[in-house]
Amino acid sequence: MKDLKSQASKSTTPGKGGLTPEIQSRIGHQLRAMYDDVVRQGVPDRFAELIKKLDAPGATPQVENGGGSNDNSGRD
């Protein structure tokens, strides 16, 4: 990461605040690598169970909101 910062400061045109295509490409590769890692982790079992329950016929989501109302009527 330190290399990226030092190259960014050397490679950008002063006063424009932009990144060179090389830096943009490196950022893109790093973002893709992070995204791929997140995708490989999969969906936690707890979320998969919730999705199955919601997809079941006749399923009605139950939200516990501590007795308050989420009704926005009367608000502008």
C-alpha positions in Angstrom: 0.0 0.0 0.0 2.9 2.3 0.7 4.2 1.8 -2.8 0.8 2.7 -4.2 0.8 6.0 -2.3 4.3 7.0 -3.3 3.7 6.1 -6.9 0.4 8.1 -6.9 2.2 11.2 -5.6 4.9 10.9 -8.2 2.7 9.9 -11.2 -0.2 12.3 -10.9 -0.2 15.7 -12.6 0.1 18.4 -10.0 -3.0 20.5 -9.6 -5.4 18.1 -11.4 -6.0 15.7 -8.5 -6.4 12.7 -10.9 -4.9 9.3 -11.0 -2.8 7.9 -13.8 -4.2 4.9 -15.8 -1.6 2.7 -14.1 -2.7 3.6 -10.6 -6.4 3.2 -11.6 -5.6 -0.2 -13.0 -3.8 -1.3 -9.8 -6.8 -0.1 -7.7 -9.1 -2.0 -9.9 -7.1 -5.2 -9.5 -7.0 -4.8 -5.8 -10.8 -4.2 -5.6 -11.5 -7.2 -7.7 -9.3 -9.4 -5.5 -11.1 -8.2 -2.4 -14.5 -8.7 -4.0 -13.6 -12.2 -5.1 -12.5 -13.0 -1.6 -15.9 -11.9 -0.2 -17.8 -13.9 -2.8 -15.7 -17.0 -2.0 -16.8 -16.8 1.7 -20.4 -17.6 0.8 -23.6 -16.9 2.6 -23.7 -17.6 6.3 -26.0 -20.5 7.3 -28.1 -18.2 9.4 -28.8 -16.0 6.4 -29.6 -18.9 4.2 -32.2 -20.2 6.8 -33.8 -16.8 6.9 -34.1 -16.6 3.1 -35.6 -20.1 3.0 -38.2 -19.0 5.6 -39.1 -15.9 3.7 -39.4 -17.8 0.4 -41.7 -20.4 1.9 -45.3 -20.1 0.8 -47.4 -18.1 3.2 -44.4 -16.7 4.9 -45.0 -13.3 6.5 -42.0 -11.4 7.8 -42.3 -10.5 11.5 -40.5 -7.4 12.6 -40.0 -6.7 16.3 -39.6 -3.0 16.8 -40.0 -2.6 20.5 -43.6 -1.5 20.5 -43.0 1.6 18.5 -44.7 2.4 15.2 -43.0 2.8 11.9 -46.0 4.5 10.4 -45.0 7.6 8.6 -48.5 9.0 8.2 -48.7 12.5 9.4 -45.0 13.2 8.7 -44.0 15.5 5.8 
